Amino acid sequence: MRLSVLIKHLEAYAPASYQEDYDNSGLLIGSPDQEVHAALVALDCTEQIIDEAILQDCNLIITHHPIVFKGLKKITGKTYVERVVLKAIRHNIALYAIHTNLDHVKNGVNGIICERLGLQNLKVLRPKNSLLKKLVTFCPTEYADKVREALFEAGAGHIGNYSDCSFNASGFGTFKGNEDTNAYAGEKGVQHHEPEIRIETVFVVQNERRILLALLESHPYEEVAYDIYALENKLETVGSGMIGWLDQEIDSKEFLRMVKERMDATVIRHTALLPKKIKKVAVCGGSGSFLLNDAIAAGADAFVTADFKYHEFFDAEGKLVIADIGHFESEQFTSDLLIDIIQEKFPNFAIRLTEHNTNPINYFI
């Protein structure tokens, strides 16, 4: 199939606009127009993964972590990143990464952790802002229903668990067309007063083009008046980390044993255990220390994540238990998630899970 078709499906699940500014998710090597016949999925793209793709005759590698993260000024093969890029290009293997945008969706990386830990009543720990916009438009009263329905079908009007959300107010618009117009109402050269409805509705940024097309196609005017405003409101279903509740509260030691087993962790670095039971749990796949204050503010009893530095453990201040299970360990089930996402839409597409463990950290036990 054409690579662009697969990318469109993946980014419908985890839109590229949801990634962090520092990230480099998306198509890293290859053309959206190229045909792909088989894909290899892994957490990281290493030389070993490239060799596996060649051996398995896969001309696409999909990973969580982007191999090209910072700008490359030279590609000489001096570093492992450069060698991966060179080998992928030589063998016509496309590389695609779906990183923080998959972290930020509710059924993404953190959702998998919550599922494995049995957490319920999930909420995003730190919702993202600047992902919402508001459309304001004006149309003849008799066309208001048609325009609203077109906007809703295009994806506008979703607020939390509600759809078809809009605000409407009556008024009148004025216009005077010149000799080149073919106006919906009124006479050329004469100012016209038309009863209109002001329609306001919100939408997520990635749907803007589709919503504007729906507006222009459903609206009767030659020149459609509309305004688009950027909103600072947080999108509660998208963002960093998640928090949820265990079915039953358990003591700290039992909780750590459960986390170690269900997350297949070799070791857990943790703060001092607390006398209180663990019931409310925050999670963040990968490096999550930046969310510690959010977890504390949300009333979490424990925070499961990775990559805490020595001094950052002190910042818990006895308010919760930090459970650092390791970066790879916290994200290792992401590859299975990606395969499920793809096979749900394309059950006959050849997709393989890597046989290699790409964790660069080893433990001497």
N, C-alpha and C positions, 0 to 999 in steps of 0.2 A: 504494500500500500504506500501511498505518498506520505512522506514524513510529516508534512503540514497537517494532515488529517489526524494523525496520532497526537501531535502537539496541541492541536485545537481541543481535543478531548481532555488531555491532561490539564490544560490551562483553564478549561471550564470547571474542573474540579478544584484546582488551586491556581487562581488567576495570577499572572506575572506581576500585576500591579500590587499584589499583597506582599511582595518580597521587601526586605529592608533595603535602604539606599546603598549600603555597603556591599550588598550581595551581587552575585553574577549568575543568577539562574537563567535557564533558557537554553537555546541551541548554541553550543560553543564551537562546534566544528561540523561542517556539512551544509547542505542546501535544503531548505524546506521543500523544494520540488523533487528531491531525489526519492527513488523508490527504495523502501526498506522491506526485507523479506524475513528478518529474524532479529530479535533484540535480546541483549544480555542485561540483567539488572543487578546492581551492586550498590553498596553504600558509598564506596569510593572508587575512583578510576585510577588504577595503578598500572604499571607495566605488565604485571601478572594478569590483570583483568583484560588488557588489550590482547595479550597472547591467548587467553581463554576464548575471547571473541573470535579471533582468527581461527582457532582450532574448531570452534563450534559453528563456523560460517555465519556469524552474526555481523551484520553491517551497521548496527546501531547499539550503543551502550547508553543505558539510562541509569543515572546515579543520583543520590541525594546531594552529596557534596560536589560542587563544581571544581574540576581539576584546574581550570583557569580562574583564579580568584582575583589576583592583582594583574595589572598590565604587564605584558611580556614585551621587553624591548629587543630581545634577541631570541632566536630559536635555533640554538646550535647543538642541543643535546647534552649540555653541560649538567643540567639538573633533571630530576625525575619528571618534573612537570613538562619540560621541553622535550624529553624523550617520549613521553606519552603522546604529546601533540604531534610530533614528527611521525611516530609509528601509526597513529590513527589516520593521518593524512595519506601516508604511503599506501595503506591498505583500504582506503576509501571507507573508513568507519566513522559514522556520525556520532558525536558526543552531545548528550543532552542532560542537563542537571535541573532538578526541581527541589530547591533548598528551603529558604525561609518562607517562601509562599506556601509550601506544604506544611511547614511548622505552624503557620498561622491559621489554617482552616480547622474548623471544629473536629472534623473526621480525619485529621492528618496525623502527624507524628505524635502529638500529645494525646490525641484521642486513642491511639493504639496503646499507649502506656496506661491510660485510665482504664481501658477495657481489660488489660491483663491484670491490673490491680483490683478490679471489681468496683471501681468508683462509680457513683451514681449522682444524678442531679448536677451535671457538669456545667461549669461556666468558664469563660475565658478569663484568665488571671489579669492580663493587662490588655484591654481592647485597643485596637488601633483607631486613630483619627485620620482625618483628611482623605477618607475613602468614600465619603458621601457627597452628593451634590443635589441641589434643588432646581427643578425646572418650574418656571412660571410661564404660562401662556394664556392667550385670550382668544376665544372663538365664539361664533354666533351661538346663541342659546340652543337652537335646535340641533346643533352639531356636538354639543358638549358630551353627550353619552358616547357617541362614536369615537371622539378623540380620547376620552378617558380610557375606554376599553382598549384602544390601540396602544396607548402608553403602558397600561397594565400588562398586556400580552407581551410587550417588548421588555418587560422586567422592572418597570417603575412601580413605586407604591408599596414596597416591602418594608415593614418596620417590625422587627422581632418576629413574633409568631403571627403577625397580621399581614394580609395582602390587600391589594386594591385600595390603598390609603391615599387620600387626597383632601385638599381643602378647596372649597368653591365659593365664590362670591359673585353676585350680580352687579352689573354696571352697564355702561355703554361706551363704545369706541367711536372715534371719528376718523374719517379719511376722505380725501378728495383725489380721484384719479385723473391722470392726464389723458391725452388722446391715444396713447399707446397701451392703455390698460384694458383688461377684460375682467372687471371687478365682479365679485360675488353678488354685490348689491349696489344700488345707487346709480347715478348718472355721471358721465365723464365731465369733469370740470365743476362739479357741484359737491359741496361738502355733505357727507352722509353721516347720520347717526345710527349705529347698529347696536341693538341689545346684545350684550356679550356676557360670557361667564369667564371669570378669572379662575384658572385651574392651577393649583400648586401640588407638586408631588416630588418625592425624593427617589434617588437611584444611586447605585454603586457606580464608581467611575468607569469600570470596564464596559458598562452597558451604554455609555453615552452615545456612541455612533448609532447603535441600533434604535435607541429611543428617539433620537432626532429624526431618523428616517421614518419611523412610525408616525411621528408628529406631522411631518411634511406630507406624507401620503394620505393621512386621514383628515387633514385640515382643508377647508374649502377655499381659503384665501390664496391669492396669488403670492402675496408677501406675508408670511406668517410671522407675527410678533411673538417673541419669546425671550426670556432671560434665564441664564444659568448661573447659579451661585455655588461657590465652594463652601462646604460646611465643615466646622470644626467638631461636630458631634462625633462621638465614638461609635464605631460599628461593633456592637456587643458580641457578635458571633465570630469576629475575626480578631486575632491578636496573639500575643505571646503567652505561653504557659496555659495551664488549666487547673481548676480546683474542683474537687468533688468530695463525696462522703462514702465511707465504707458502710456496708450493711450493719456491722456491729463494731463497737469500739474494742480495741485490743491494746495490750501493753506494748511498750516500745520494743522490747526484745522480740516478741512474737511478730510485730510488724516488720522489723528488719529481716527476720528469717523469711517471712512471706515475700518481701520485695526481692530478696536474693534469689529465691527459688523461681518466682514467676518472671523475673527479668533476666534470668540466666546469667547472673552477675558472679564473677569470680571472687570479688571482695567489695565491701562497702565501707567507705570512709564516712564517719558520722560524728556529730557533736555528742556531748554528754546526754545520756538518756534521761528523760524526765519522768517524774512520778505519775503524771497524768496519763490517761489513756489516749490512744490515737484514734481519731474519728474523721477529722477533716484533713484532707491531704491535697497539697499543691504539687504539680509536676511540671517539668520542662525538659524536653529532649535536648541533648547537647549541653552547651555552656549556659547555665541558668542562674549564675550568681547575681546577675543584674536584676533578677526578680525577687530577691530575698525580702526586701521591704514590702513588696506587693503581697507576698505570701503571708508575712506577719500581719499586715494591715487587714487581710482577708480572714484572719483568725485561724490559719492552718495550724494543725498540731505537728505536721511533718512536711518536709519539702524534699521530693525525690528529683534529683537532677544530676549534673556532672560538672567537672572542671572547677571546683572551688579551690581557691588558693588558701594557703595556710592562715593568713591573717583574716580572711573573709569568714572563716568558721567562727571567730570571736563575735562577729556581727549578729549571730543568732541570739546572743545575750540571754539564753535560757528560755526564750519564748516559743521555740519549736525545735524539732529534731531535723537537722540537715542530714540527708542520706545521699551521699555522692557515690553513684554506682558505676561511673565511668562513661565517657562520651560514646564510645562504640556500643556499649551495653545498653545505653538509653535509646539508641536509634537503630539497633540491629534488626528490628522487625519492620522497618520502613520499606525494605525491599519487597517483603511479602505483600505489604499494602499496595505498592505500585503495581505488582502483578495482578492483584485483585481488581484494581481500578481499570487496568487495560483489558483484562479478560472479560469483565462485565460488558464492555462495549464491543470488543473484538475477540470473541471466543475462539476463532480459528487462526488468529495471528500467532506465529511462533515466538514465544517469549520464554526465556530461561533464567532461573535464579543462579547466580554465581556459585561455584563450588568452593570458592576461596574465602577465607576470613581475612579481611583487610585491616583488622585492628593493628595499628603500629605499636601498641603497648603490650608487653608481655609481663606476666607475674611469676615470680619465684616464690613458691609456697612450700 
